[in-house]
């Protein structure tokens, strides 16, 4: 069941998405409620698993400029086994089950094209159950997942009209 987010919750979340280190007092001033209200709402949002505050690494700034999307066709009986192995690899930033032609999509970062080649030919190729891959370098990210914002009112920023 989806948790109902009112406009106050949405504004608090939006401010934290803008800057996860904002103080409760600063949020309260921006939203127009008391600090105690912000604290109570944040406690509820955290305990319900609606939000979490994390530090995001900028891969290119730490020597990993090559962002790559790898789509994988996998023997369905081995899907969880393959996912467990891929999720343990340090290069893997995200791994998702998907529908369509490919069963999984892996997002990974590498220091160079040579490192990507070694990953594909020496590590990925050794995982049983992978039938086919399609690899795509990301040339430029237009919008990243961490830039997505929940709009005041609880809707996403995408208009479905």
Secondary structure by P-SEA (a helix, b strand, c coil): cbbbbcaaaaaaaaaaaacccccaaaaaaaacccaaaaaaaaaaaaaaccbbbbbbbccccccccbbbbbbbbccccaaaaaaaaaaacccccbbbbbcccccbbbbbccccaaaaaaaacccccccccccbbbbbbbccccccccccccccccccccccc
